[in-house]
């Protein structure tokens, strides 16, 4: 960490994820690598969805698995006795059931996979990593609920997962879903939702997550958790460096039109043929 360049949300990428990964492969213990595995697994999940939709799809290389392994996962999952130990079992189950689910009304592969990943990652042995993915799920649900309410839609139809936050969102009619007393950042999210500029809105969401990562690693700046946080920040920069500003200004309206249960970044925000990672 001491040798890595300082980065800010408004700064260009001074080091790539691939370059940092090369250093980690040399310096990290196997235990540390198992923790960083979760960061790259989120992209594995996006790559798997792309391959299930299009076997010739171009994949993001910032992942854990090779093309051969993805194909092995898909083939193995579709056999009666697929090996759930070779890959995370939720990925095998997703691949096995994909053909049954893909034409089901109201089922969206990206959302279903993202939720399954969050649920898996929230079982990580590391507290900071568990909290990071729980935060991302809660933020997605809270922002989605606020947008749905603004549009006059039934909020409960767009919420994913089952925890204390989702229960409060589904059952509470107050403006903040009565979450402000439970989560100190809800008022800030409400202000972000009211931001009319879609690009600035996205920036503020990432800035909020960036500061959260800073707070979690402030007292341990040379820990593996700090490296994990640095990777998450690099992913934000990676996404923003590839945005088309004009497309970005049009994109937030698509979030409302394409609302699937999570306020994910629409296709206009993504690199061509590559799923982007959320925070």
FENLINKA-V242777 format. One record per run of one state. SS is the DSSP state (a for helix, b for strand, c for the rest). FROM is the first residue (numbers start at 1). TO is the last residue. Records with the same first field share a line. If there is no record, write none. Layout:
SS->FROM-TO  FROM-TO
This chain:
c->1-16  28-29  54-66  78-88  102-108  122-126  151-154  159-163  172-185  194-197  218-223  241-244  258-266  270-279
a->17-27  30-53  67-77  89-101  109-121  127-150  155-158  164-171  186-193  198-217  224-240  245-257  267-269
